[in-house]
Structures are given as structure tokens and as C-alpha cells.
Amino acid sequence: MDSIDAPPKPRQKASPKRTRSQAKITDTQTPLQARVAINAYYKAEARGFLPGYELQDWLAAEEEEAQR
């Protein structure tokens, strides 16, 4: 008897990568928190997203927002 091959499974689409304008902002954040999050993201991006500096980036972003 000939064996019947099952049809190939469809490939799952990869989720798109976020761009600068697509930084994750939630509905529960205040406008200040959103600005701080975006600013901290840009700081991390400028460093190449090296781990271990998340708190430093966040605190620096908060300080910059407080000075505005």
C-alpha cells in the first residue's frame, strides 16, 4: 500500500517587531508614566539594550520629566 503524506502544516506568521512609535503603552498608565516609559526605552535603545541598566534608565527618564 502507498502511504499518504499528511499535508504540511501552515507556517505561523511571526509577530511584527515593535518600532519606536509602537512602544507598549497600556490604558492604565498616566501620560507622565507613558512619557517616562518611552524616554527610558530610547535610553536603553541608545545603549543597545544591554541588560542591567533598566532602573538607571527609568530613574534618568523620571528625572528628565520632572525638570520639564
mmCIF file of the N, C-alpha and C atoms, coordinates in Angstrom:
data_MODEL
# 
_entry.id   MODEL 
# 
loop_
_atom_site.group_PDB 
_atom_site.id 
_atom_site.type_symbol 
_atom_site.label_atom_id 
_atom_site.label_alt_id 
_atom_site.label_comp_id 
_atom_site.label_asym_id 
_atom_site.label_entity_id 
_atom_site.label_seq_id 
_atom_site.pdbx_PDB_ins_code 
_atom_site.Cartn_x 
_atom_site.Cartn_y 
_atom_site.Cartn_z 
_atom_site.occupancy 
_atom_site.B_iso_or_equiv 
_atom_site.pdbx_formal_charge 
_atom_site.auth_seq_id 
_atom_site.auth_comp_id 
_atom_site.auth_asym_id 
_atom_site.auth_atom_id 
_atom_site.pdbx_PDB_model_num 
ATOM 1   N N  . MET A 1 1  ? 0.830  -1.191 0.000  1.00 0.00 ? 1  MET A N  1 
ATOM 2   C CA . MET A 1 1  ? 0.000  0.000  0.000  1.00 0.00 ? 1  MET A CA 1 
ATOM 3   C C  . MET A 1 1  ? 0.867  1.245  0.000  1.00 0.00 ? 1  MET A C  1 
ATOM 4   N N  . ASP A 1 2  ? 0.390  2.237  -0.690 1.00 0.00 ? 2  ASP A N  1 
ATOM 5   C CA . ASP A 1 2  ? 1.079  3.521  -0.706 1.00 0.00 ? 2  ASP A CA 1 
ATOM 6   C C  . ASP A 1 2  ? 0.711  4.301  0.546  1.00 0.00 ? 2  ASP A C  1 
ATOM 7   N N  . SER A 1 3  ? 1.698  4.949  1.138  1.00 0.00 ? 3  SER A N  1 
ATOM 8   C CA . SER A 1 3  ? 1.385  5.783  2.304  1.00 0.00 ? 3  SER A CA 1 
ATOM 9   C C  . SER A 1 3  ? 1.016  7.178  1.815  1.00 0.00 ? 3  SER A C  1 
ATOM 10  N N  . ILE A 1 4  ? 0.062  7.735  2.466  1.00 0.00 ? 4  ILE A N  1 
ATOM 11  C CA . ILE A 1 4  ? -0.392 9.083  2.119  1.00 0.00 ? 4  ILE A CA 1 
ATOM 12  C C  . ILE A 1 4  ? 0.224  10.053 3.114  1.00 0.00 ? 4  ILE A C  1 
ATOM 13  N N  . ASP A 1 5  ? 0.946  10.995 2.574  1.00 0.00 ? 5  ASP A N  1 
ATOM 14  C CA . ASP A 1 5  ? 1.564  12.006 3.446  1.00 0.00 ? 5  ASP A CA 1 
ATOM 15  C C  . ASP A 1 5  ? 0.523  13.028 3.847  1.00 0.00 ? 5  ASP A C  1 
ATOM 16  N N  . ALA A 1 6  ? 0.576  13.407 5.102  1.00 0.00 ? 6  ALA A N  1 
ATOM 17  C CA . ALA A 1 6  ? -0.318 14.458 5.581  1.00 0.00 ? 6  ALA A CA 1 
ATOM 18  C C  . ALA A 1 6  ? 0.112  15.778 4.963  1.00 0.00 ? 6  ALA A C  1 
ATOM 19  N N  . PRO A 1 7  ? -0.829 16.669 4.691  1.00 0.00 ? 7  PRO A N  1 
ATOM 20  C CA . PRO A 1 7  ? -0.444 17.966 4.121  1.00 0.00 ? 7  PRO A CA 1 
ATOM 21  C C  . PRO A 1 7  ? 0.427  18.728 5.111  1.00 0.00 ? 7  PRO A C  1 
ATOM 22  N N  . PRO A 1 8  ? 1.336  19.527 4.584  1.00 0.00 ? 8  PRO A N  1 
ATOM 23  C CA . PRO A 1 8  ? 2.198  20.290 5.505  1.00 0.00 ? 8  PRO A CA 1 
ATOM 24  C C  . PRO A 1 8  ? 1.378  21.276 6.324  1.00 0.00 ? 8  PRO A C  1 
ATOM 25  N N  . LYS A 1 9  ? 1.838  21.470 7.546  1.00 0.00 ? 9  LYS A N  1 
ATOM 26  C CA . LYS A 1 9  ? 1.166  22.428 8.421  1.00 0.00 ? 9  LYS A CA 1 
ATOM 27  C C  . LYS A 1 9  ? 1.469  23.844 7.937  1.00 0.00 ? 9  LYS A C  1 
ATOM 28  N N  . PRO A 1 10 ? 0.477  24.726 8.016  1.00 0.00 ? 10 PRO A N  1 
ATOM 29  C CA . PRO A 1 10 ? 0.743  26.115 7.590  1.00 0.00 ? 10 PRO A CA 1 
ATOM 30  C C  . PRO A 1 10 ? 1.733  26.767 8.548  1.00 0.00 ? 10 PRO A C  1 
ATOM 31  N N  . ARG A 1 11 ? 2.579  27.620 7.996  1.00 0.00 ? 11 ARG A N  1 
ATOM 32  C CA . ARG A 1 11 ? 3.561  28.322 8.814  1.00 0.00 ? 11 ARG A CA 1 
ATOM 33  C C  . ARG A 1 11 ? 2.873  29.428 9.599  1.00 0.00 ? 11 ARG A C  1 
ATOM 34  N N  . GLN A 1 12 ? 3.290  29.562 10.841 1.00 0.00 ? 12 GLN A N  1 
ATOM 35  C CA . GLN A 1 12 ? 2.750  30.652 11.651 1.00 0.00 ? 12 GLN A CA 1 
ATOM 36  C C  . GLN A 1 12 ? 3.484  31.933 11.288 1.00 0.00 ? 12 GLN A C  1 
ATOM 37  N N  . LYS A 1 13 ? 2.720  32.982 11.208 1.00 0.00 ? 13 LYS A N  1 
ATOM 38  C CA . LYS A 1 13 ? 3.320  34.281 10.904 1.00 0.00 ? 13 LYS A CA 1 
ATOM 39  C C  . LYS A 1 13 ? 4.056  34.791 12.132 1.00 0.00 ? 13 LYS A C  1 
ATOM 40  N N  . ALA A 1 14 ? 5.227  35.304 11.911 1.00 0.00 ? 14 ALA A N  1 
ATOM 41  C CA . ALA A 1 14 ? 5.991  35.899 13.010 1.00 0.00 ? 14 ALA A CA 1 
ATOM 42  C C  . ALA A 1 14 ? 5.330  37.202 13.410 1.00 0.00 ? 14 ALA A C  1 
ATOM 43  N N  . SER A 1 15 ? 5.315  37.461 14.698 1.00 0.00 ? 15 SER A N  1 
ATOM 44  C CA . SER A 1 15 ? 4.739  38.726 15.142 1.00 0.00 ? 15 SER A CA 1 
ATOM 45  C C  . SER A 1 15 ? 5.669  39.860 14.730 1.00 0.00 ? 15 SER A C  1 
ATOM 46  N N  . PRO A 1 16 ? 5.105  40.963 14.286 1.00 0.00 ? 16 PRO A N  1 
ATOM 47  C CA . PRO A 1 16 ? 5.949  42.076 13.836 1.00 0.00 ? 16 PRO A CA 1 
ATOM 48  C C  . PRO A 1 16 ? 6.724  42.682 15.000 1.00 0.00 ? 16 PRO A C  1 
ATOM 49  N N  . LYS A 1 17 ? 7.919  43.134 14.709 1.00 0.00 ? 17 LYS A N  1 
ATOM 50  C CA . LYS A 1 17 ? 8.718  43.798 15.742 1.00 0.00 ? 17 LYS A CA 1 
ATOM 51  C C  . LYS A 1 17 ? 8.171  45.189 15.963 1.00 0.00 ? 17 LYS A C  1 
ATOM 52  N N  . ARG A 1 18 ? 8.292  45.649 17.188 1.00 0.00 ? 18 ARG A N  1 
ATOM 53  C CA . ARG A 1 18 ? 7.820  46.996 17.508 1.00 0.00 ? 18 ARG A CA 1 
ATOM 54  C C  . ARG A 1 18 ? 8.804  48.021 16.987 1.00 0.00 ? 18 ARG A C  1 
ATOM 55  N N  . THR A 1 19 ? 8.265  49.109 16.536 1.00 0.00 ? 19 THR A N  1 
ATOM 56  C CA . THR A 1 19 ? 9.100  50.223 16.109 1.00 0.00 ? 19 THR A CA 1 
ATOM 57  C C  . THR A 1 19 ? 9.071  51.268 17.217 1.00 0.00 ? 19 THR A C  1 
ATOM 58  N N  . ARG A 1 20 ? 9.794  52.328 17.022 1.00 0.00 ? 20 ARG A N  1 
ATOM 59  C CA . ARG A 1 20 ? 9.836  53.376 18.052 1.00 0.00 ? 20 ARG A CA 1 
ATOM 60  C C  . ARG A 1 20 ? 8.452  53.875 18.426 1.00 0.00 ? 20 ARG A C  1 
ATOM 61  N N  . SER A 1 21 ? 7.609  54.048 17.439 1.00 0.00 ? 21 SER A N  1 
ATOM 62  C CA . SER A 1 21 ? 6.280  54.591 17.720 1.00 0.00 ? 21 SER A CA 1 
ATOM 63  C C  . SER A 1 21 ? 5.345  53.544 18.312 1.00 0.00 ? 21 SER A C  1 
ATOM 64  N N  . GLN A 1 22 ? 5.791  52.285 18.396 1.00 0.00 ? 22 GLN A N  1 
ATOM 65  C CA . GLN A 1 22 ? 4.935  51.227 18.893 1.00 0.00 ? 22 GLN A CA 1 
ATOM 66  C C  . GLN A 1 22 ? 5.364  50.749 20.278 1.00 0.00 ? 22 GLN A C  1 
ATOM 67  N N  . ALA A 1 23 ? 6.048  51.571 21.037 1.00 0.00 ? 23 ALA A N  1 
ATOM 68  C CA . ALA A 1 23 ? 6.416  51.186 22.387 1.00 0.00 ? 23 ALA A CA 1 
ATOM 69  C C  . ALA A 1 23 ? 5.143  50.839 23.152 1.00 0.00 ? 23 ALA A C  1 
ATOM 70  N N  . LYS A 1 24 ? 5.202  49.796 23.951 1.00 0.00 ? 24 LYS A N  1 
ATOM 71  C CA . LYS A 1 24 ? 3.996  49.305 24.612 1.00 0.00 ? 24 LYS A CA 1 
ATOM 72  C C  . LYS A 1 24 ? 3.528  50.279 25.687 1.00 0.00 ? 24 LYS A C  1 
ATOM 73  N N  . ILE A 1 25 ? 2.370  50.830 25.477 1.00 0.00 ? 25 ILE A N  1 
ATOM 74  C CA . ILE A 1 25 ? 1.736  51.748 26.416 1.00 0.00 ? 25 ILE A CA 1 
ATOM 75  C C  . ILE A 1 25 ? 0.393  51.138 26.782 1.00 0.00 ? 25 ILE A C  1 
ATOM 76  N N  . THR A 1 26 ? 0.115  51.040 28.067 1.00 0.00 ? 26 THR A N  1 
ATOM 77  C CA . THR A 1 26 ? -1.146 50.440 28.494 1.00 0.00 ? 26 THR A CA 1 
ATOM 78  C C  . THR A 1 26 ? -2.170 51.523 28.798 1.00 0.00 ? 26 THR A C  1 
ATOM 79  N N  . ASP A 1 27 ? -3.426 51.101 28.858 1.00 0.00 ? 27 ASP A N  1 
ATOM 80  C CA . ASP A 1 27 ? -4.514 52.038 29.134 1.00 0.00 ? 27 ASP A CA 1 
ATOM 81  C C  . ASP A 1 27 ? -4.492 52.551 30.570 1.00 0.00 ? 27 ASP A C  1 
ATOM 82  N N  . THR A 1 28 ? -3.801 51.851 31.466 1.00 0.00 ? 28 THR A N  1 
ATOM 83  C CA . THR A 1 28 ? -3.806 52.249 32.871 1.00 0.00 ? 28 THR A CA 1 
ATOM 84  C C  . THR A 1 28 ? -2.683 53.228 33.216 1.00 0.00 ? 28 THR A C  1 
ATOM 85  N N  . GLN A 1 29 ? -1.803 53.503 32.264 1.00 0.00 ? 29 GLN A N  1 
ATOM 86  C CA . GLN A 1 29 ? -0.709 54.430 32.530 1.00 0.00 ? 29 GLN A CA 1 
ATOM 87  C C  . GLN A 1 29 ? -1.193 55.869 32.420 1.00 0.00 ? 29 GLN A C  1 
ATOM 88  N N  . THR A 1 30 ? -0.620 56.710 33.250 1.00 0.00 ? 30 THR A N  1 
ATOM 89  C CA . THR A 1 30 ? -0.878 58.135 33.140 1.00 0.00 ? 30 THR A CA 1 
ATOM 90  C C  . THR A 1 30 ? -0.014 58.671 31.995 1.00 0.00 ? 30 THR A C  1 
ATOM 91  N N  . PRO A 1 31 ? -0.343 59.853 31.483 1.00 0.00 ? 31 PRO A N  1 
ATOM 92  C CA . PRO A 1 31 ? 0.510  60.431 30.435 1.00 0.00 ? 31 PRO A CA 1 
ATOM 93  C C  . PRO A 1 31 ? 1.966  60.586 30.885 1.00 0.00 ? 31 PRO A C  1 
ATOM 94  N N  . LEU A 1 32 ? 2.193  60.915 32.147 1.00 0.00 ? 32 LEU A N  1 
ATOM 95  C CA . LEU A 1 32 ? 3.558  61.045 32.660 1.00 0.00 ? 32 LEU A CA 1 
ATOM 96  C C  . LEU A 1 32 ? 4.266  59.696 32.616 1.00 0.00 ? 32 LEU A C  1 
ATOM 97  N N  . GLN A 1 33 ? 3.610  58.645 33.077 1.00 0.00 ? 33 GLN A N  1 
ATOM 98  C CA . GLN A 1 33 ? 4.221  57.313 33.057 1.00 0.00 ? 33 GLN A CA 1 
ATOM 99  C C  . GLN A 1 33 ? 4.536  56.877 31.629 1.00 0.00 ? 33 GLN A C  1 
ATOM 100 N N  . ALA A 1 34 ? 3.656  57.201 30.711 1.00 0.00 ? 34 ALA A N  1 
ATOM 101 C CA . ALA A 1 34 ? 3.881  56.841 29.308 1.00 0.00 ? 34 ALA A CA 1 
ATOM 102 C C  . ALA A 1 34 ? 5.107  57.566 28.766 1.00 0.00 ? 34 ALA A C  1 
ATOM 103 N N  . ARG A 1 35 ? 5.243  58.864 29.075 1.00 0.00 ? 35 ARG A N  1 
ATOM 104 C CA . ARG A 1 35 ? 6.404  59.618 28.605 1.00 0.00 ? 35 ARG A CA 1 
ATOM 105 C C  . ARG A 1 35 ? 7.697  59.073 29.207 1.00 0.00 ? 35 ARG A C  1 
ATOM 106 N N  . VAL A 1 36 ? 7.653  58.722 30.499 1.00 0.00 ? 36 VAL A N  1 
ATOM 107 C CA . VAL A 1 36 ? 8.828  58.159 31.163 1.00 0.00 ? 36 VAL A CA 1 
ATOM 108 C C  . VAL A 1 36 ? 9.199  56.824 30.519 1.00 0.00 ? 36 VAL A C  1 
ATOM 109 N N  . ALA A 1 37 ? 8.205  55.981 30.262 1.00 0.00 ? 37 ALA A N  1 
ATOM 110 C CA . ALA A 1 37 ? 8.462  54.673 29.653 1.00 0.00 ? 37 ALA A CA 1 
ATOM 111 C C  . ALA A 1 37 ? 9.098  54.821 28.277 1.00 0.00 ? 37 ALA A C  1 
ATOM 112 N N  . ILE A 1 38 ? 8.596  55.739 27.488 1.00 0.00 ? 38 ILE A N  1 
ATOM 113 C CA . ILE A 1 38 ? 9.147  55.947 26.144 1.00 0.00 ? 38 ILE A CA 1 
ATOM 114 C C  . ILE A 1 38 ? 10.566 56.499 26.236 1.00 0.00 ? 38 ILE A C  1 
ATOM 115 N N  . ASN A 1 39 ? 10.780 57.449 27.129 1.00 0.00 ? 39 ASN A N  1 
ATOM 116 C CA . ASN A 1 39 ? 12.113 58.028 27.309 1.00 0.00 ? 39 ASN A CA 1 
ATOM 117 C C  . ASN A 1 39 ? 13.098 56.952 27.779 1.00 0.00 ? 39 ASN A C  1 
ATOM 118 N N  . ALA A 1 40 ? 12.692 56.113 28.718 1.00 0.00 ? 40 ALA A N  1 
ATOM 119 C CA . ALA A 1 40 ? 13.561 55.037 29.211 1.00 0.00 ? 40 ALA A CA 1 
ATOM 120 C C  . ALA A 1 40 ? 13.863 54.045 28.093 1.00 0.00 ? 40 ALA A C  1 
ATOM 121 N N  . TYR A 1 41 ? 12.883 53.775 27.253 1.00 0.00 ? 41 TYR A N  1 
ATOM 122 C CA . TYR A 1 41 ? 13.093 52.878 26.115 1.00 0.00 ? 41 TYR A CA 1 
ATOM 123 C C  . TYR A 1 41 ? 14.159 53.438 25.185 1.00 0.00 ? 41 TYR A C  1 
ATOM 124 N N  . TYR A 1 42 ? 14.080 54.730 24.884 1.00 0.00 ? 42 TYR A N  1 
ATOM 125 C CA . TYR A 1 42 ? 15.075 55.338 23.998 1.00 0.00 ? 42 TYR A CA 1 
ATOM 126 C C  . TYR A 1 42 ? 16.469 55.283 24.617 1.00 0.00 ? 42 TYR A C  1 
ATOM 127 N N  . LYS A 1 43 ? 16.559 55.446 25.921 1.00 0.00 ? 43 LYS A N  1 
ATOM 128 C CA . LYS A 1 43 ? 17.852 55.347 26.594 1.00 0.00 ? 43 LYS A CA 1 
ATOM 129 C C  . LYS A 1 43 ? 18.416 53.933 26.455 1.00 0.00 ? 43 LYS A C  1 
ATOM 130 N N  . ALA A 1 44 ? 17.567 52.929 26.654 1.00 0.00 ? 44 ALA A N  1 
ATOM 131 C CA . ALA A 1 44 ? 18.003 51.542 26.513 1.00 0.00 ? 44 ALA A CA 1 
ATOM 132 C C  . ALA A 1 44 ? 18.410 51.249 25.070 1.00 0.00 ? 44 ALA A C  1 
ATOM 133 N N  . GLU A 1 45 ? 17.649 51.775 24.140 1.00 0.00 ? 45 GLU A N  1 
ATOM 134 C CA . GLU A 1 45 ? 17.954 51.565 22.719 1.00 0.00 ? 45 GLU A CA 1 
ATOM 135 C C  . GLU A 1 45 ? 19.323 52.163 22.376 1.00 0.00 ? 45 GLU A C  1 
ATOM 136 N N  . ALA A 1 46 ? 19.616 53.342 22.901 1.00 0.00 ? 46 ALA A N  1 
ATOM 137 C CA . ALA A 1 46 ? 20.889 54.006 22.626 1.00 0.00 ? 46 ALA A CA 1 
ATOM 138 C C  . ALA A 1 46 ? 22.067 53.185 23.141 1.00 0.00 ? 46 ALA A C  1 
ATOM 139 N N  . ARG A 1 47 ? 21.867 52.383 24.189 1.00 0.00 ? 47 ARG A N  1 
ATOM 140 C CA . ARG A 1 47 ? 22.907 51.520 24.750 1.00 0.00 ? 47 ARG A CA 1 
ATOM 141 C C  . ARG A 1 47 ? 22.942 50.154 24.082 1.00 0.00 ? 47 ARG A C  1 
ATOM 142 N N  . GLY A 1 48 ? 22.041 49.914 23.142 1.00 0.00 ? 48 GLY A N  1 
ATOM 143 C CA . GLY A 1 48 ? 21.985 48.602 22.512 1.00 0.00 ? 48 GLY A CA 1 
ATOM 144 C C  . GLY A 1 48 ? 21.252 47.577 23.365 1.00 0.00 ? 48 GLY A C  1 
ATOM 145 N N  . PHE A 1 49 ? 20.393 48.037 24.269 1.00 0.00 ? 49 PHE A N  1 
ATOM 146 C CA . PHE A 1 49 ? 19.590 47.196 25.145 1.00 0.00 ? 49 PHE A CA 1 
ATOM 147 C C  . PHE A 1 49 ? 20.443 46.265 26.022 1.00 0.00 ? 49 PHE A C  1 
ATOM 148 N N  . LEU A 1 50 ? 21.606 46.751 26.440 1.00 0.00 ? 50 LEU A N  1 
ATOM 149 C CA . LEU A 1 50 ? 22.428 45.956 27.346 1.00 0.00 ? 50 LEU A CA 1 
ATOM 150 C C  . LEU A 1 50 ? 21.671 45.756 28.657 1.00 0.00 ? 50 LEU A C  1 
ATOM 151 N N  . PRO A 1 51 ? 21.634 44.541 29.178 1.00 0.00 ? 51 PRO A N  1 
ATOM 152 C CA . PRO A 1 51 ? 20.895 44.290 30.416 1.00 0.00 ? 51 PRO A CA 1 
ATOM 153 C C  . PRO A 1 51 ? 21.601 44.886 31.630 1.00 0.00 ? 51 PRO A C  1 
ATOM 154 N N  . GLY A 1 52 ? 20.806 45.152 32.655 1.00 0.00 ? 52 GLY A N  1 
ATOM 155 C CA . GLY A 1 52 ? 21.350 45.629 33.921 1.00 0.00 ? 52 GLY A CA 1 
ATOM 156 C C  . GLY A 1 52 ? 21.227 47.125 34.147 1.00 0.00 ? 52 GLY A C  1 
ATOM 157 N N  . TYR A 1 53 ? 20.701 47.842 33.178 1.00 0.00 ? 53 TYR A N  1 
ATOM 158 C CA . TYR A 1 53 ? 20.596 49.289 33.296 1.00 0.00 ? 53 TYR A CA 1 
ATOM 159 C C  . TYR A 1 53 ? 19.147 49.776 33.299 1.00 0.00 ? 53 TYR A C  1 
ATOM 160 N N  . GLU A 1 54 ? 18.207 48.875 33.452 1.00 0.00 ? 54 GLU A N  1 
ATOM 161 C CA . GLU A 1 54 ? 16.791 49.231 33.357 1.00 0.00 ? 54 GLU A CA 1 
ATOM 162 C C  . GLU A 1 54 ? 16.382 50.282 34.385 1.00 0.00 ? 54 GLU A C  1 
ATOM 163 N N  . LEU A 1 55 ? 16.769 50.069 35.633 1.00 0.00 ? 55 LEU A N  1 
ATOM 164 C CA . LEU A 1 55 ? 16.409 51.017 36.690 1.00 0.00 ? 55 LEU A CA 1 
ATOM 165 C C  . LEU A 1 55 ? 17.091 52.361 36.459 1.00 0.00 ? 55 LEU A C  1 
ATOM 166 N N  . GLN A 1 56 ? 18.351 52.329 36.078 1.00 0.00 ? 56 GLN A N  1 
ATOM 167 C CA . GLN A 1 56 ? 19.081 53.572 35.793 1.00 0.00 ? 56 GLN A CA 1 
ATOM 168 C C  . GLN A 1 56 ? 18.389 54.349 34.679 1.00 0.00 ? 56 GLN A C  1 
ATOM 169 N N  . ASP A 1 57 ? 17.969 53.661 33.623 1.00 0.00 ? 57 ASP A N  1 
ATOM 170 C CA . ASP A 1 57 ? 17.274 54.322 32.518 1.00 0.00 ? 57 ASP A CA 1 
ATOM 171 C C  . ASP A 1 57 ? 15.962 54.928 32.988 1.00 0.00 ? 57 ASP A C  1 
ATOM 172 N N  . TRP A 1 58 ? 15.220 54.171 33.787 1.00 0.00 ? 58 TRP A N  1 
ATOM 173 C CA . TRP A 1 58 ? 13.918 54.642 34.257 1.00 0.00 ? 58 TRP A CA 1 
ATOM 174 C C  . TRP A 1 58 ? 14.075 55.875 35.146 1.00 0.00 ? 58 TRP A C  1 
ATOM 175 N N  . LEU A 1 59 ? 15.012 55.806 36.096 1.00 0.00 ? 59 LEU A N  1 
ATOM 176 C CA . LEU A 1 59 ? 15.211 56.929 37.012 1.00 0.00 ? 59 LEU A CA 1 
ATOM 177 C C  . LEU A 1 59 ? 15.700 58.177 36.274 1.00 0.00 ? 59 LEU A C  1 
ATOM 178 N N  . ALA A 1 60 ? 16.562 57.998 35.292 1.00 0.00 ? 60 ALA A N  1 
ATOM 179 C CA . ALA A 1 60 ? 17.033 59.137 34.499 1.00 0.00 ? 60 ALA A CA 1 
ATOM 180 C C  . ALA A 1 60 ? 15.876 59.734 33.695 1.00 0.00 ? 60 ALA A C  1 
ATOM 181 N N  . ALA A 1 61 ? 15.013 58.885 33.169 1.00 0.00 ? 61 ALA A N  1 
ATOM 182 C CA . ALA A 1 61 ? 13.854 59.373 32.411 1.00 0.00 ? 61 ALA A CA 1 
ATOM 183 C C  . ALA A 1 61 ? 12.894 60.129 33.329 1.00 0.00 ? 61 ALA A C  1 
ATOM 184 N N  . GLU A 1 62 ? 12.689 59.623 34.542 1.00 0.00 ? 62 GLU A N  1 
ATOM 185 C CA . GLU A 1 62 ? 11.835 60.331 35.512 1.00 0.00 ? 62 GLU A CA 1 
ATOM 186 C C  . GLU A 1 62 ? 12.409 61.689 35.850 1.00 0.00 ? 62 GLU A C  1 
ATOM 187 N N  . GLU A 1 63 ? 13.721 61.746 36.058 1.00 0.00 ? 63 GLU A N  1 
ATOM 188 C CA . GLU A 1 63 ? 14.380 63.000 36.403 1.00 0.00 ? 63 GLU A CA 1 
ATOM 189 C C  . GLU A 1 63 ? 14.218 64.023 35.274 1.00 0.00 ? 63 GLU A C  1 
ATOM 190 N N  . GLU A 1 64 ? 14.382 63.558 34.039 1.00 0.00 ? 64 GLU A N  1 
ATOM 191 C CA . GLU A 1 64 ? 14.227 64.462 32.899 1.00 0.00 ? 64 GLU A CA 1 
ATOM 192 C C  . GLU A 1 64 ? 12.798 64.978 32.794 1.00 0.00 ? 64 GLU A C  1 
ATOM 193 N N  . GLU A 1 65 ? 11.826 64.136 33.049 1.00 0.00 ? 65 GLU A N  1 
ATOM 194 C CA . GLU A 1 65 ? 10.418 64.570 33.001 1.00 0.00 ? 65 GLU A CA 1 
ATOM 195 C C  . GLU A 1 65 ? 10.114 65.540 34.132 1.00 0.00 ? 65 GLU A C  1 
ATOM 196 N N  . ALA A 1 66 ? 10.717 65.347 35.289 1.00 0.00 ? 66 ALA A N  1 
ATOM 197 C CA . ALA A 1 66 ? 10.492 66.240 36.427 1.00 0.00 ? 66 ALA A CA 1 
ATOM 198 C C  . ALA A 1 66 ? 11.048 67.634 36.162 1.00 0.00 ? 66 ALA A C  1 
ATOM 199 N N  . GLN A 1 67 ? 12.082 67.714 35.334 1.00 0.00 ? 67 GLN A N  1 
ATOM 200 C CA . GLN A 1 67 ? 12.706 69.002 35.028 1.00 0.00 ? 67 GLN A CA 1 
ATOM 201 C C  . GLN A 1 67 ? 11.949 69.764 33.938 1.00 0.00 ? 67 GLN A C  1 
ATOM 202 N N  . ARG A 1 68 ? 10.997 69.145 33.288 1.00 0.00 ? 68 ARG A N  1 
ATOM 203 C CA . ARG A 1 68 ? 10.235 69.828 32.223 1.00 0.00 ? 68 ARG A CA 1 
ATOM 204 C C  . ARG A 1 68 ? 9.204  70.756 32.787 1.00 0.00 ? 68 ARG A C  1 
# 
